[in-house]
Amino acid sequence: MKRLAEKTDSAPEAAQGDGQASGLDLVRSLRKLPRVVWLLSLASLLNDVSSEAIFPLLPVFLTSLGAPMRFIGLIEGSADALSSVIKLVAGRWSDRGPRRALVATGYLMPALARAAIAGAPSA
């Protein structure tokens, strides 16, 4: 009976300590991740930041090149539709095929597209 009372009395303290302990366990487990995971995470972060930086500016850039508003709407809509189709096909393909090639291509294509946008002549 004495042991049961000790366990019952210490339960709230253990619950409070579990939040801190689980946070420390999370940090420790993150430190043990392989270097490749950290590199891919960094590449994904930089890719997302650059995408979020360029998308609001793309219509302004295309307008400065002389593109009409209808054309810009067509480009934006086509890009979203194409993105959805590519995600569907690439998802099925990655379940069956070469994941490394898909990951490398997935990071290489947007980088090349941004380089092409940067190298486009201004009007």
MOPAC internal coordinates of N, CA, C and O (Angstrom, degrees):
PM7 1SCF
backbone

  N    0.0000 0     0.00 0     0.00 0    0    0    0
  C    1.4352 1     0.00 0     0.00 0    1    0    0
  C    1.5231 1   111.74 1     0.00 0    2    1    0
  O    1.2310 1   121.26 1   142.58 1    3    2    1
  N    1.3094 1   115.20 1   -37.42 1    3    2    1
  C    1.4537 1   119.09 1  -178.75 1    5    3    2
  C    1.5293 1   110.81 1   -62.83 1    6    5    3
  O    1.2310 1   120.10 1   138.48 1    7    6    5
  N    1.3366 1   117.42 1   -41.52 1    7    6    5
  C    1.4613 1   120.91 1   178.91 1    9    7    6
  C    1.5307 1   111.28 1   -64.28 1   10    9    7
  O    1.2310 1   120.19 1   139.29 1   11   10    9
  N    1.3225 1   117.24 1   -40.71 1   11   10    9
  C    1.4550 1   120.88 1   178.28 1   13   11   10
  C    1.5246 1   110.53 1   -61.57 1   14   13   11
  O    1.2310 1   119.77 1   139.11 1   15   14   13
  N    1.3184 1   118.05 1   -40.89 1   15   14   13
  C    1.4657 1   121.96 1   178.76 1   17   15   14
  C    1.5229 1   110.39 1   -65.84 1   18   17   15
  O    1.2310 1   120.16 1   140.89 1   19   18   17
  N    1.3388 1   117.31 1   -39.11 1   19   18   17
  C    1.4605 1   120.35 1   178.95 1   21   19   18
  C    1.5260 1   110.72 1   -64.13 1   22   21   19
  O    1.2310 1   120.63 1   138.09 1   23   22   21
  N    1.3289 1   116.40 1   -41.91 1   23   22   21
  C    1.4613 1   120.09 1   179.57 1   25   23   22
  C    1.5220 1   111.13 1   -65.86 1   26   25   23
  O    1.2310 1   120.32 1   140.59 1   27   26   25
  N    1.3242 1   117.00 1   -39.41 1   27   26   25
  C    1.4560 1   121.42 1  -179.74 1   29   27   26
  C    1.5261 1   110.60 1   -67.88 1   30   29   27
  O    1.2310 1   120.23 1   138.58 1   31   30   29
  N    1.3250 1   117.16 1   -41.42 1   31   30   29
  C    1.4664 1   120.98 1  -179.30 1   33   31   30
  C    1.5208 1   111.82 1   -67.61 1   34   33   31
  O    1.2310 1   119.77 1   145.52 1   35   34   33
  N    1.3075 1   118.05 1   -34.48 1   35   34   33
  C    1.4628 1   120.60 1  -176.02 1   37   35   34
  C    1.5247 1   113.09 1   -89.24 1   38   37   35
  O    1.2310 1   119.69 1   176.72 1   39   38   37
  N    1.3126 1   118.21 1    -3.28 1   39   38   37
  C    1.4556 1   120.86 1  -178.16 1   41   39   38
  C    1.5208 1   112.99 1   -60.56 1   42   41   39
  O    1.2310 1   118.44 1   134.50 1   43   42   41
  N    1.3444 1   120.58 1   -45.50 1   43   42   41
  C    1.4716 1   118.28 1   178.94 1   45   43   42
  C    1.5192 1   112.51 1   -63.26 1   46   45   43
  O    1.2310 1   120.07 1   144.25 1   47   46   45
  N    1.3113 1   117.48 1   -35.75 1   47   46   45
  C    1.4641 1   120.06 1   179.00 1   49   47   46
  C    1.5313 1   110.37 1   -66.94 1   50   49   47
  O    1.2310 1   121.00 1   140.94 1   51   50   49
  N    1.3127 1   115.70 1   -39.06 1   51   50   49
  C    1.4650 1   119.38 1   179.87 1   53   51   50
  C    1.5168 1   110.17 1   -66.97 1   54   53   51
  O    1.2310 1   120.46 1   142.15 1   55   54   53
  N    1.3359 1   116.73 1   -37.85 1   55   54   53
  C    1.4626 1   119.46 1  -179.80 1   57   55   54
  C    1.5242 1   110.81 1   -65.27 1   58   57   55
  O    1.2310 1   120.40 1   141.75 1   59   58   57
  N    1.3345 1   116.84 1   -38.25 1   59   58   57
  C    1.4572 1   119.46 1   178.03 1   61   59   58
  C    1.5168 1   110.97 1   -68.32 1   62   61   59
  O    1.2310 1   120.00 1   140.93 1   63   62   61
  N    1.2997 1   117.61 1   -39.07 1   63   62   61
  C    1.4472 1   121.73 1  -179.65 1   65   63   62
  C    1.5189 1   112.59 1   -71.73 1   66   65   63
  O    1.2310 1   120.06 1   152.84 1   67   66   65
  N    1.3361 1   117.48 1   -27.16 1   67   66   65
  C    1.4522 1   120.85 1  -179.08 1   69   67   66
  C    1.5217 1   111.88 1   -63.64 1   70   69   67
  O    1.2310 1   119.79 1   143.97 1   71   70   69
  N    1.3256 1   118.00 1   -36.03 1   71   70   69
  C    1.4587 1   120.47 1   178.87 1   73   71   70
  C    1.5127 1   111.32 1   -63.02 1   74   73   71
  O    1.2310 1   120.63 1   137.79 1   75   74   73
  N    1.3126 1   116.41 1   -42.21 1   75   74   73
  C    1.4599 1   120.32 1   179.22 1   77   75   74
  C    1.5167 1   110.56 1   -72.23 1   78   77   75
  O    1.2310 1   120.72 1   139.53 1   79   78   77
  N    1.3244 1   116.23 1   -40.47 1   79   78   77
  C    1.4607 1   119.69 1  -179.29 1   81   79   78
  C    1.5234 1   110.64 1   -66.46 1   82   81   79
  O    1.2310 1   120.28 1   139.89 1   83   82   81
  N    1.3330 1   117.07 1   -40.11 1   83   82   81
  C    1.4590 1   118.32 1  -179.07 1   85   83   82
  C    1.5227 1   111.02 1   -68.55 1   86   85   83
  O    1.2310 1   120.33 1   148.10 1   87   86   85
  N    1.3495 1   116.97 1   -31.90 1   87   86   85
  C    1.4606 1   120.11 1   175.48 1   89   87   86
  C    1.5173 1   111.25 1   -65.09 1   90   89   87
  O    1.2310 1   120.63 1   137.97 1   91   90   89
  N    1.3175 1   116.40 1   -42.03 1   91   90   89
  C    1.4705 1   120.57 1   177.67 1   93   91   90
  C    1.5198 1   110.82 1   -67.14 1   94   93   91
  O    1.2310 1   120.66 1   141.54 1   95   94   93
  N    1.3275 1   116.33 1   -38.46 1   95   94   93
  C    1.4667 1   119.71 1   177.67 1   97   95   94
  C    1.5223 1   110.47 1   -63.53 1   98   97   95
  O    1.2310 1   120.48 1   142.65 1   99   98   97
  N    1.3290 1   116.70 1   -37.35 1   99   98   97
  C    1.4588 1   120.44 1   178.46 1  101   99   98
  C    1.5227 1   110.59 1   -63.66 1  102  101   99
  O    1.2310 1   120.48 1   135.12 1  103  102  101
  N    1.3193 1   116.69 1   -44.88 1  103  102  101
  C    1.4696 1   120.56 1   179.00 1  105  103  102
  C    1.5256 1   110.44 1   -63.38 1  106  105  103
  O    1.2310 1   120.46 1   137.64 1  107  106  105
  N    1.3028 1   116.73 1   -42.36 1  107  106  105
  C    1.4753 1   119.72 1   178.74 1  109  107  106
  C    1.5241 1   111.46 1   -63.60 1  110  109  107
  O    1.2310 1   120.57 1   139.16 1  111  110  109
  N    1.3324 1   116.51 1   -40.84 1  111  110  109
  C    1.4619 1   118.61 1  -179.46 1  113  111  110
  C    1.5275 1   111.11 1   -69.39 1  114  113  111
  O    1.2310 1   120.00 1   147.71 1  115  114  113
  N    1.3406 1   117.61 1   -32.29 1  115  114  113
  C    1.4625 1   119.85 1   177.04 1  117  115  114
  C    1.5280 1   111.27 1   -67.69 1  118  117  115
  O    1.2310 1   120.42 1   144.43 1  119  118  117
  N    1.3066 1   116.80 1   -35.57 1  119  118  117
  C    1.4734 1   120.21 1   178.77 1  121  119  118
  C    1.5162 1   112.16 1   -66.89 1  122  121  119
  O    1.2310 1   120.28 1   155.98 1  123  122  121
  N    1.3196 1   117.08 1   -24.02 1  123  122  121
  C    1.4647 1   120.73 1  -178.35 1  125  123  122
  C    1.5186 1   113.16 1   -85.78 1  126  125  123
  O    1.2310 1   119.87 1   176.97 1  127  126  125
  N    1.3359 1   117.86 1    -3.03 1  127  126  125
  C    1.4619 1   119.72 1  -179.80 1  129  127  126
  C    1.5277 1   110.58 1   -64.52 1  130  129  127
  O    1.2310 1   120.10 1   -33.92 1  131  130  129
  N    1.3205 1   117.42 1   146.08 1  131  130  129
  C    1.4726 1   120.47 1   179.07 1  133  131  130
  C    1.5270 1   111.48 1   -63.73 1  134  133  131
  O    1.2310 1   121.36 1   -23.15 1  135  134  133
  N    1.3002 1   115.00 1   156.85 1  135  134  133
  C    1.4627 1   121.50 1  -178.28 1  137  135  134
  C    1.5329 1   112.25 1   -61.17 1  138  137  135
  O    1.2310 1   120.73 1   145.86 1  139  138  137
  N    1.3239 1   116.21 1   -34.14 1  139  138  137
  C    1.4640 1   120.86 1   179.72 1  141  139  138
  C    1.5314 1   110.26 1   -61.92 1  142  141  139
  O    1.2310 1   120.33 1   140.49 1  143  142  141
  N    1.3172 1   116.97 1   -39.51 1  143  142  141
  C    1.4695 1   120.51 1   178.91 1  145  143  142
  C    1.5149 1   109.99 1   -63.49 1  146  145  143
  O    1.2310 1   120.13 1   137.09 1  147  146  145
  N    1.3207 1   117.35 1   -42.91 1  147  146  145
  C    1.4703 1   120.86 1   178.56 1  149  147  146
  C    1.5286 1   111.01 1   -64.50 1  150  149  147
  O    1.2310 1   119.97 1   139.04 1  151  150  149
  N    1.3275 1   117.67 1   -40.96 1  151  150  149
  C    1.4653 1   120.63 1   179.37 1  153  151  150
  C    1.5284 1   111.83 1   -66.39 1  154  153  151
  O    1.2310 1   120.32 1   137.24 1  155  154  153
  N    1.3256 1   116.99 1   -42.76 1  155  154  153
  C    1.4582 1   119.90 1   177.79 1  157  155  154
  C    1.5323 1   110.99 1   -66.10 1  158  157  155
  O    1.2310 1   120.42 1   143.80 1  159  158  157
  N    1.3137 1   116.81 1   -36.20 1  159  158  157
  C    1.4619 1   120.18 1   177.06 1  161  159  158
  C    1.5198 1   111.07 1   -64.65 1  162  161  159
  O    1.2310 1   120.55 1   137.83 1  163  162  161
  N    1.3245 1   116.56 1   -42.17 1  163  162  161
  C    1.4630 1   120.37 1   178.00 1  165  163  162
  C    1.5249 1   110.90 1   -65.56 1  166  165  163
  O    1.2310 1   120.24 1   137.90 1  167  166  165
  N    1.3194 1   117.15 1   -42.10 1  167  166  165
  C    1.4623 1   120.43 1   177.65 1  169  167  166
  C    1.5229 1   110.86 1   -62.81 1  170  169  167
  O    1.2310 1   120.37 1   139.91 1  171  170  169
  N    1.3186 1   116.91 1   -40.09 1  171  170  169
  C    1.4615 1   120.97 1   178.31 1  173  171  170
  C    1.5210 1   110.98 1   -65.43 1  174  173  171
  O    1.2310 1   120.21 1   138.86 1  175  174  173
  N    1.3248 1   117.21 1   -41.14 1  175  174  173
  C    1.4655 1   121.11 1   177.93 1  177  175  174
  C    1.5236 1   110.85 1   -61.52 1  178  177  175
  O    1.2310 1   120.50 1   131.93 1  179  178  177
  N    1.3208 1   116.65 1   -48.07 1  179  178  177
  C    1.4652 1   120.14 1  -179.36 1  181  179  178
  C    1.5275 1   111.31 1   -65.13 1  182  181  179
  O    1.2310 1   120.57 1   142.03 1  183  182  181
  N    1.3261 1   116.52 1   -37.97 1  183  182  181
  C    1.4573 1   120.47 1   177.59 1  185  183  182
  C    1.5287 1   110.73 1   -63.71 1  186  185  183
  O    1.2310 1   120.31 1   136.01 1  187  186  185
  N    1.3185 1   117.01 1   -43.99 1  187  186  185
  C    1.4674 1   120.61 1   179.68 1  189  187  186
  C    1.5203 1   111.73 1   -66.15 1  190  189  187
  O    1.2310 1   120.52 1   138.85 1  191  190  189
  N    1.3298 1   116.61 1   -41.15 1  191  190  189
  C    1.4658 1   119.92 1   179.42 1  193  191  190
  C    1.5269 1   110.36 1   -63.75 1  194  193  191
  O    1.2310 1   120.40 1   136.15 1  195  194  193
  N    1.3166 1   116.85 1   -43.85 1  195  194  193
  C    1.4627 1   118.73 1  -179.31 1  197  195  194
  C    1.5253 1   111.29 1   -68.69 1  198  197  195
  O    1.2310 1   119.85 1   145.22 1  199  198  197
  N    1.3288 1   117.88 1   -34.78 1  199  198  197
  C    1.4663 1   120.25 1   176.69 1  201  199  198
  C    1.5172 1   110.60 1   -64.97 1  202  201  199
  O    1.2310 1   120.68 1   134.62 1  203  202  201
  N    1.3121 1   116.31 1   -45.38 1  203  202  201
  C    1.4615 1   119.90 1  -179.22 1  205  203  202
  C    1.5252 1   111.23 1   -66.85 1  206  205  203
  O    1.2310 1   120.03 1   153.98 1  207  206  205
  N    1.3081 1   117.55 1   -26.02 1  207  206  205
  C    1.4612 1   120.45 1   178.72 1  209  207  206
  C    1.5223 1   111.67 1   -79.24 1  210  209  207
  O    1.2310 1   119.93 1   147.88 1  211  210  209
  N    1.3229 1   117.73 1   -32.12 1  211  210  209
  C    1.4634 1   119.94 1  -173.92 1  213  211  210
  C    1.5276 1   113.02 1   -89.60 1  214  213  211
  O    1.2310 1   119.25 1   148.84 1  215  214  213
  N    1.3192 1   119.04 1   -31.16 1  215  214  213
  C    1.4599 1   120.39 1  -175.06 1  217  215  214
  C    1.5278 1   113.97 1   -61.43 1  218  217  215
  O    1.2310 1   118.43 1   137.96 1  219  218  217
  N    1.3247 1   120.61 1   -42.04 1  219  218  217
  C    1.4696 1   118.51 1   177.35 1  221  219  218
  C    1.5295 1   112.66 1   -67.40 1  222  221  219
  O    1.2310 1   120.07 1   154.07 1  223  222  221
  N    1.3201 1   117.48 1   -25.93 1  223  222  221
  C    1.4655 1   120.64 1  -177.50 1  225  223  222
  C    1.5310 1   113.28 1   -88.69 1  226  225  223
  O    1.2310 1   120.01 1   164.99 1  227  226  225
  N    1.3141 1   117.59 1   -15.01 1  227  226  225
  C    1.4619 1   120.74 1  -175.42 1  229  227  226
  C    1.5326 1   113.24 1   -60.99 1  230  229  227
  O    1.2310 1   118.44 1   133.86 1  231  230  229
  N    1.3370 1   120.58 1   -46.14 1  231  230  229
  C    1.4647 1   118.42 1   177.81 1  233  231  230
  C    1.5365 1   113.43 1   -61.75 1  234  233  231
  O    1.2310 1   120.27 1   142.02 1  235  234  233
  N    1.3246 1   117.08 1   -37.98 1  235  234  233
  C    1.4650 1   120.42 1   178.03 1  237  235  234
  C    1.5277 1   109.78 1   -64.48 1  238  237  235
  O    1.2310 1   120.71 1   137.97 1  239  238  237
  N    1.3131 1   116.24 1   -42.03 1  239  238  237
  C    1.4610 1   121.14 1   179.72 1  241  239  238
  C    1.5251 1   111.23 1   -63.73 1  242  241  239
  O    1.2310 1   120.83 1   134.93 1  243  242  241
  N    1.3353 1   116.01 1   -45.07 1  243  242  241
  C    1.4657 1   119.32 1  -179.87 1  245  243  242
  C    1.5270 1   111.42 1   -66.12 1  246  245  243
  O    1.2310 1   120.39 1   144.14 1  247  246  245
  N    1.3292 1   116.86 1   -35.86 1  247  246  245
  C    1.4636 1   120.06 1   176.49 1  249  247  246
  C    1.5220 1   110.54 1   -64.77 1  250  249  247
  O    1.2310 1   120.32 1   141.16 1  251  250  249
  N    1.3239 1   116.99 1   -38.84 1  251  250  249
  C    1.4701 1   119.78 1   178.61 1  253  251  250
  C    1.5254 1   111.83 1   -66.20 1  254  253  251
  O    1.2310 1   120.46 1   156.08 1  255  254  253
  N    1.3253 1   116.72 1   -23.92 1  255  254  253
  C    1.4682 1   120.74 1   175.70 1  257  255  254
  C    1.5301 1   111.93 1   -83.80 1  258  257  255
  O    1.2310 1   120.52 1   176.32 1  259  258  257
  N    1.3403 1   116.61 1    -3.68 1  259  258  257
  C    1.4596 1   120.63 1   176.83 1  261  259  258
  C    1.5146 1   115.03 1    98.47 1  262  261  259
  O    1.2310 1   119.77 1  -167.18 1  263  262  261
  N    1.3137 1   118.04 1    12.82 1  263  262  261
  C    1.4643 1   120.98 1  -179.53 1  265  263  262
  C    1.5306 1   110.15 1   -76.10 1  266  265  263
  O    1.2310 1   119.84 1   -45.63 1  267  266  265
  N    1.3347 1   117.91 1   134.37 1  267  266  265
  C    1.4651 1   120.14 1   176.18 1  269  267  266
  C    1.5308 1   110.88 1   -72.29 1  270  269  267
  O    1.2310 1   120.64 1   -20.55 1  271  270  269
  N    1.3326 1   116.39 1   159.45 1  271  270  269
  C    1.4630 1   121.54 1  -176.98 1  273  271  270
  C    1.5331 1   112.13 1   -60.96 1  274  273  271
  O    1.2310 1   119.64 1   143.32 1  275  274  273
  N    1.3177 1   118.29 1   -36.68 1  275  274  273
  C    1.4655 1   120.46 1   178.15 1  277  275  274
  C    1.5222 1   110.92 1   -61.30 1  278  277  275
  O    1.2310 1   121.08 1   140.67 1  279  278  277
  N    1.2976 1   115.53 1   -39.33 1  279  278  277
  C    1.4630 1   121.18 1   179.59 1  281  279  278
  C    1.5294 1   110.42 1   -65.25 1  282  281  279
  O    1.2310 1   120.66 1   140.27 1  283  282  281
  N    1.3175 1   116.35 1   -39.73 1  283  282  281
  C    1.4721 1   120.53 1   179.03 1  285  283  282
  C    1.5248 1   109.91 1   -64.95 1  286  285  283
  O    1.2310 1   120.24 1   137.42 1  287  286  285
  N    1.3466 1   117.16 1   -42.58 1  287  286  285
  C    1.4631 1   120.46 1   176.77 1  289  287  286
  C    1.5181 1   111.88 1   -62.36 1  290  289  287
  O    1.2310 1   120.71 1   140.46 1  291  290  289
  N    1.3200 1   116.26 1   -39.54 1  291  290  289
  C    1.4619 1   120.93 1   178.00 1  293  291  290
  C    1.5279 1   110.91 1   -64.76 1  294  293  291
  O    1.2310 1   120.43 1   139.17 1  295  294  293
  N    1.3142 1   116.79 1   -40.83 1  295  294  293
  C    1.4686 1   121.00 1   178.57 1  297  295  294
  C    1.5269 1   110.92 1   -64.26 1  298  297  295
  O    1.2310 1   120.61 1   133.20 1  299  298  297
  N    1.3345 1   116.44 1   -46.80 1  299  298  297
  C    1.4678 1   120.13 1  -178.75 1  301  299  298
  C    1.5280 1   111.16 1   -63.53 1  302  301  299
  O    1.2310 1   120.44 1   135.16 1  303  302  301
  N    1.3443 1   116.77 1   -44.84 1  303  302  301
  C    1.4605 1   120.14 1   178.95 1  305  303  302
  C    1.5179 1   112.66 1   -65.11 1  306  305  303
  O    1.2310 1   120.61 1   138.52 1  307  306  305
  N    1.3152 1   116.44 1   -41.48 1  307  306  305
  C    1.4715 1   120.77 1   178.48 1  309  307  306
  C    1.5200 1   110.91 1   -65.15 1  310  309  307
  O    1.2310 1   120.62 1   141.67 1  311  310  309
  N    1.3168 1   116.42 1   -38.33 1  311  310  309
  C    1.4714 1   119.72 1   179.58 1  313  311  310
  C    1.5240 1   110.76 1   -63.83 1  314  313  311
  O    1.2310 1   120.25 1   137.38 1  315  314  313
  N    1.3384 1   117.13 1   -42.62 1  315  314  313
  C    1.4662 1   119.51 1   178.23 1  317  315  314
  C    1.5195 1   111.89 1   -65.69 1  318  317  315
  O    1.2310 1   120.17 1   137.74 1  319  318  317
  N    1.3270 1   117.29 1   -42.26 1  319  318  317
  C    1.4658 1   120.62 1   179.44 1  321  319  318
  C    1.5191 1   111.23 1   -65.04 1  322  321  319
  O    1.2310 1   120.71 1   134.83 1  323  322  321
  N    1.3240 1   116.25 1   -45.17 1  323  322  321
  C    1.4611 1   120.45 1   179.53 1  325  323  322
  C    1.5289 1   111.00 1   -63.60 1  326  325  323
  O    1.2310 1   120.59 1   140.86 1  327  326  325
  N    1.3117 1   116.47 1   -39.14 1  327  326  325
  C    1.4655 1   120.99 1   178.08 1  329  327  326
  C    1.5250 1   110.83 1   -60.41 1  330  329  327
  O    1.2310 1   120.44 1   136.90 1  331  330  329
  N    1.3221 1   116.76 1   -43.10 1  331  330  329
  C    1.4679 1   120.39 1   179.69 1  333  331  330
  C    1.5231 1   111.76 1   -64.14 1  334  333  331
  O    1.2310 1   120.63 1   137.04 1  335  334  333
  N    1.3151 1   116.39 1   -42.96 1  335  334  333
  C    1.4688 1   120.36 1  -179.80 1  337  335  334
  C    1.5279 1   110.41 1   -66.19 1  338  337  335
  O    1.2310 1   120.51 1   136.70 1  339  338  337
  N    1.3280 1   116.64 1   -43.30 1  339  338  337
  C    1.4697 1   120.24 1  -179.69 1  341  339  338
  C    1.5260 1   110.75 1   -63.98 1  342  341  339
  O    1.2310 1   120.09 1   139.86 1  343  342  341
  N    1.3214 1   117.43 1   -40.14 1  343  342  341
  C    1.4704 1   120.33 1   178.19 1  345  343  342
  C    1.5235 1   110.87 1   -61.90 1  346  345  343
  O    1.2310 1   120.39 1   139.14 1  347  346  345
  N    1.3148 1   116.86 1   -40.86 1  347  346  345
  C    1.4557 1   120.91 1   179.74 1  349  347  346
  C    1.5266 1   111.07 1   -64.29 1  350  349  347
  O    1.2310 1   120.75 1   131.06 1  351  350  349
  N    1.3234 1   116.18 1   -48.94 1  351  350  349
  C    1.4671 1   121.09 1  -178.69 1  353  351  350
  C    1.5390 1   110.47 1   -66.94 1  354  353  351
  O    1.2310 1   120.41 1   134.44 1  355  354  353
  N    1.3204 1   116.83 1   -45.56 1  355  354  353
  C    1.4669 1   119.98 1  -178.36 1  357  355  354
  C    1.5240 1   111.62 1   -66.11 1  358  357  355
  O    1.2310 1   120.15 1   145.88 1  359  358  357
  N    1.3236 1   117.32 1   -34.12 1  359  358  357
  C    1.4659 1   120.07 1   177.21 1  361  359  358
  C    1.5114 1   112.20 1   -63.68 1  362  361  359
  O    1.2310 1   120.84 1   134.64 1  363  362  361
  N    1.3121 1   116.00 1   -45.36 1  363  362  361
  C    1.4760 1   119.40 1   177.87 1  365  363  362
  C    1.5224 1   110.58 1   -66.22 1  366  365  363
  O    1.2310 1   120.83 1   140.69 1  367  366  365
  N    1.3364 1   116.02 1   -39.31 1  367  366  365
  C    1.4603 1   119.72 1  -178.17 1  369  367  366
  C    1.5280 1   110.90 1   -68.07 1  370  369  367
  O    1.2310 1   120.42 1   141.40 1  371  370  369
  N    1.3187 1   116.80 1   -38.60 1  371  370  369
  C    1.4681 1   119.22 1  -178.53 1  373  371  370
  C    1.5215 1   111.98 1   -68.86 1  374  373  371
  O    1.2310 1   120.42 1   152.86 1  375  374  373
  N    1.3315 1   116.80 1   -27.14 1  375  374  373
  C    1.4580 1   119.33 1   176.44 1  377  375  374
  C    1.5253 1   111.77 1   -68.10 1  378  377  375
  O    1.2310 1   120.78 1   155.33 1  379  378  377
  N    1.3195 1   116.10 1   -24.67 1  379  378  377
  C    1.4637 1   120.09 1  -175.50 1  381  379  378
  C    1.5213 1   114.09 1  -113.14 1  382  381  379
  O    1.2310 1   119.86 1   160.58 1  383  382  381
  N    1.3208 1   117.87 1   -19.42 1  383  382  381
  C    1.4492 1   118.23 1  -166.82 1  385  383  382
  C    1.5180 1   115.87 1  -125.91 1  386  385  383
  O    1.2310 1   121.61 1    31.49 1  387  386  385
  N    1.3165 1   114.53 1  -148.51 1  387  386  385
  C    1.4703 1   121.98 1  -171.61 1  389  387  386
  C    1.5311 1   112.37 1   -78.44 1  390  389  387
  O    1.2310 1   120.40 1   -83.73 1  391  390  389
  N    1.3036 1   116.85 1    96.27 1  391  390  389
  C    1.4704 1   120.41 1  -177.43 1  393  391  390
  C    1.5213 1   112.23 1   -65.90 1  394  393  391
  O    1.2310 1   120.19 1   141.76 1  395  394  393
  N    1.3200 1   117.24 1   -38.24 1  395  394  393
  C    1.4756 1   119.27 1  -179.65 1  397  395  394
  C    1.5175 1   111.92 1   -59.87 1  398  397  395
  O    1.2310 1   120.97 1   135.26 1  399  398  397
  N    1.3197 1   115.76 1   -44.74 1  399  398  397
  C    1.4662 1   119.76 1   179.69 1  401  399  398
  C    1.5216 1   110.90 1   -63.64 1  402  401  399
  O    1.2310 1   120.36 1   140.92 1  403  402  401
  N    1.3271 1   116.92 1   -39.08 1  403  402  401
  C    1.4625 1   119.97 1   179.09 1  405  403  402
  C    1.5296 1   111.87 1   -67.31 1  406  405  403
  O    1.2310 1   120.44 1   138.86 1  407  406  405
  N    1.3107 1   116.77 1   -41.14 1  407  406  405
  C    1.4709 1   120.15 1   178.87 1  409  407  406
  C    1.5239 1   109.97 1   -64.36 1  410  409  407
  O    1.2310 1   120.64 1   133.15 1  411  410  409
  N    1.3110 1   116.38 1   -46.85 1  411  410  409
  C    1.4681 1   119.85 1   179.83 1  413  411  410
  C    1.5204 1   111.28 1   -62.29 1  414  413  411
  O    1.2310 1   120.16 1   136.84 1  415  414  413
  N    1.3120 1   117.30 1   -43.16 1  415  414  413
  C    1.4626 1   120.98 1   178.49 1  417  415  414
  C    1.5178 1   111.28 1   -66.00 1  418  417  415
  O    1.2310 1   120.76 1   141.59 1  419  418  417
  N    1.3251 1   116.16 1   -38.41 1  419  418  417
  C    1.4605 1   120.96 1   179.46 1  421  419  418
  C    1.5144 1   113.26 1   -63.44 1  422  421  419
  O    1.2310 1   120.04 1   148.40 1  423  422  421
  N    1.3102 1   117.53 1   -31.60 1  423  422  421
  C    1.4690 1   120.36 1   177.16 1  425  423  422
  C    1.5276 1   112.04 1   -89.22 1  426  425  423
  O    1.2310 1   120.08 1   151.90 1  427  426  425
  N    1.3182 1   117.44 1   -28.10 1  427  426  425
  C    1.4556 1   121.07 1  -177.67 1  429  427  426
  C    1.5305 1   112.47 1   -75.99 1  430  429  427
  O    1.2310 1   120.25 1   138.75 1  431  430  429
  N    1.3224 1   117.13 1   -41.25 1  431  430  429
  C    1.4710 1   120.03 1  -176.46 1  433  431  430
  C    1.5327 1   113.14 1   -60.83 1  434  433  431
  O    1.2310 1   118.82 1   131.27 1  435  434  433
  N    1.3315 1   119.85 1   -48.73 1  435  434  433
  C    1.4693 1   118.42 1   178.47 1  437  435  434
  C    1.5284 1   112.63 1   -64.07 1  438  437  435
  O    1.2310 1   120.42 1   145.46 1  439  438  437
  N    1.3174 1   116.80 1   -34.54 1  439  438  437
  C    1.4692 1   119.33 1   178.78 1  441  439  438
  C    1.5252 1   110.61 1   -64.80 1  442  441  439
  O    1.2310 1   120.61 1   137.84 1  443  442  441
  N    1.3246 1   116.44 1   -42.16 1  443  442  441
  C    1.4640 1   119.94 1   177.80 1  445  443  442
  C    1.5373 1   111.54 1   -66.93 1  446  445  443
  O    1.2310 1   120.61 1   141.69 1  447  446  445
  N    1.3261 1   116.43 1   -38.31 1  447  446  445
  C    1.4682 1   120.18 1   178.26 1  449  447  446
  C    1.5205 1   111.00 1   -63.86 1  450  449  447
  O    1.2310 1   120.28 1   138.72 1  451  450  449
  N    1.3192 1   117.07 1   -41.28 1  451  450  449
  C    1.4746 1   119.86 1   178.98 1  453  451  450
  C    1.5357 1   110.39 1   -67.67 1  454  453  451
  O    1.2310 1   120.31 1   144.17 1  455  454  453
  N    1.3152 1   117.01 1   -35.83 1  455  454  453
  C    1.4586 1   119.44 1   176.84 1  457  455  454
  C    1.5346 1   110.40 1   -65.79 1  458  457  455
  O    1.2310 1   120.49 1   142.01 1  459  458  457
  N    1.3219 1   116.66 1   -37.99 1  459  458  457
  C    1.4644 1   120.00 1   177.99 1  461  459  458
  C    1.5243 1   111.08 1   -66.26 1  462  461  459
  O    1.2310 1   120.43 1   141.43 1  463  462  461
  N    1.3332 1   116.78 1   -38.57 1  463  462  461
  C    1.4681 1   120.39 1   177.12 1  465  463  462
  C    1.5228 1   110.00 1   -64.89 1  466  465  463
  O    1.2310 1   120.73 1   137.70 1  467  466  465
  N    1.3184 1   116.21 1   -42.30 1  467  466  465
  C    1.4710 1   119.55 1   179.90 1  469  467  466
  C    1.5260 1   111.18 1   -65.31 1  470  469  467
  O    1.2310 1   120.25 1   146.97 1  471  470  469
  N    1.3255 1   117.14 1   -33.03 1  471  470  469
  C    1.4579 1   120.74 1  -178.50 1  473  471  470
  C    1.5256 1   114.42 1   -87.75 1  474  473  471
  O    1.2310 1   120.21 1   178.43 1  475  474  473
  N    1.3255 1   117.21 1    -1.57 1  475  474  473
  C    1.4658 1   119.77 1  -178.83 1  477  475  474
  C    1.5315 1   109.62 1   -68.37 1  478  477  475
  O    1.2310 1   120.79 1   -39.16 1  479  478  477
  N    1.3186 1   116.09 1   140.84 1  479  478  477
  C    1.4810 1   118.72 1  -179.80 1  481  479  478
  C    1.5350 1   110.26 1   -69.95 1  482  481  479
  O    1.2310 1   121.21 1   -37.02 1  483  482  481
  N    1.3115 1   115.29 1   142.98 1  483  482  481
  C    1.4719 1   119.03 1   177.81 1  485  483  482
  C    1.5260 1   109.14 1   -87.42 1  486  485  483
  O    1.2310 1   121.78 1   -22.86 1  487  486  485
  N    1.3209 1   114.20 1   157.14 1  487  486  485
  C    1.4750 1   118.61 1  -177.09 1  489  487  486
  C    1.5048 1   112.34 1   -79.15 1  490  489  487
  O    1.2310 1   120.10 1   180.00 1  491  490  489

